[in-house]
Amino acid sequence: MVETVYEQFSAAAAASPHLAFLCYPKSEDRGYLSDGREYSYGESLETVDRLAARYDAAGYGPGHRIAMLFGNRPDHFWHLLALNRIGASAVPLNPAYLKHELHYGVEFAECALVVAAGERVDDLRQVCSQMEIPVAVVDVAVDTGPLPAPARHAAIVPAAGGAREALIIYTSGTTGKPKGCMISNTSCLAAGESYGTAGGLINFEVGADRLYIPLPTFHMNVSVYTLNTMTRLRNCIVLQDRFRASTWWPDIVSTGATCVHYMGIIPPLLVKSERSADESRHRVKFGQGAGVDPVVREAFEERFGFPLIEAWGMTETSRAIQNCREPRDPDGRAFGRVRPPLEVQIVDDDDKPLPFGTPGELIVRSSGSDPRHGFFSGYLKQPEETEKAWRNGWFHTGDIVRQREDGMLYFVDRKKNIIRRSGENIAAAEIEEALIDNPNVKSVAVIAVEDEMHDEEIMACIVLMSGAEATEETALSICRSVRDRLIRYKLPAWVSFVEEIPVTSTQKIQKSAIFPDGTDPRKDPRTIDTRHLKRRRD
């Protein structure tokens, strides 16, 4: 019986060694594999097993955590699978992290080693050499000899079989610091089983499908959801480093992709793009993603000839809910009906079920004796946050949803203080913590505003200190002052100088009361456009 990610992958390689596992289209500006490359399951297994032997010889094994920073290079998969074979846990890092974020990612998970490739290797070495317990950084492009011994003892007492930790996936929390979601082998396999058997318009075929995905490997989507679905079905992952409208259709045609993953920003850009011959030559059966406006979806499907399937999921849940059966609801906020083993309820603030059609928080669980089966194992070093999320035997998603009488679910809003920008979860608290240190800022509240390009964008509502002027130059100066603390996409796109930040009687900030209902904060006369700072250094 398959219990781990590696066992599922090796079983696929044994059954179909000749089938393609990874495919990279040609790319002149990706920085690696510019001529494109395809790796079979058999070839990949040999690479993974050689790496596993190197780790084992150096003393790594169950309970160790290894940080990885590869971007979307194939090395990400080789090392993830090799670590899984020896019982260690992989900790993927975002290549865009600033130095203090790299430090946090490695140190918080108590990583015993960092393996990496690309332009961030020197930054990693500088960061890791200054830790209380220095951690070695291996550049896999040049360091091909024996691996250094672990810098630390095993970080955890390893569980057996499927319960064993496979990955730590960092996801934004409301405290400003990323939460480390502990993902077990069981959770990984549950993700693959759920997606692979979704049915309806998601009509995967064993050994026949090739899924094109231009999303980052440090996310759950690629490293858990996609990887385990594809290996379960002996199918191929077609990976690009990022989305480019100009190469989307040539990539898909040249690689023979039969399905795609998208973020909300991708379909509207493709609909607005010039027509090309490749857009009618593809073999794509369906796309899956989230956040597409219903008007855009209709125009996309009419022009390109395949359905866009809206889905809902979280790093913590592993499994997703998809709107994949006809007739699909034309409302773009519909994301499907729940399938076993997931169960859902829509509840009020006291966890009392609400009537059909009434918006409330979506809570989910697995049916059977263990409501947490297949979900994440918990938040790293935050047991109180884990139990808070799982109160009353249900996982609380923080998403406001309504349900129709026939079971169809509709996304309404986010309860948590999270901004969803181009597929990235951004904690407003992290941005607020950076901005409040500016001497011109008296108080600040960061909110999400609608954005045609990124689904949501970041607006900073700032009360200035006495004497500071509410000018464009002040807004730009404040944003520039935090560029050493925030990745560029986390910088405010809009700054609004307000007179006060409303609070409740218990001094809780009322962000919803900063602007009148029904108004667009971007069009408020106090608002200043700072989006150009996100595009380039000024």
Secondary structure, 3 states (H helix, E strand, C coil): CCCCHHHHHHHHHHHCCCCEEEEECCCCCCCCCCCCEEEEHHHHHHHHHHHHHHHHHHCCCCCCEEEEECCCCCHHHHHHHHHHHHCCEEEECCCCCCHHHHHHHHHHCCCCEEEECCCCHHHHHHHHHCCCCCCCEEECCCCCCCCCCCCCCCCCCCCCHHHCEEEEEEECCCCCCCEEEEEEHHHHHHHHHHHHCCECCECCCCCCCEEEECCCCCCHHHHHHHHHHHHHHCCEEEECCCCCHHHHHHHHHHHCCCEEECCCCHHHHHHHCCCCHHHHCCCCCEEEECCCCHHHHHHHHHHHCCCEEEEEECCCCCCEEECCCCCCCCCCCEEECCCCCEEEEEECCCCCECCCCCCEEEEEEECCCCCCCCCCCEECCCHHHHHHHCHHHCEEEEEEEEECCCCCEEEEEECCCEEEECCEEEEHHHHHHHHCCCCCEEEEEEEEEEECCCEEEEEEEEEECCCCCCCHHHHHHHHHCCCCCCCHHHCCCEEEECCCCCECCCCCECHHHCCCCCCCHHHCCCEEECCHHHHCCC
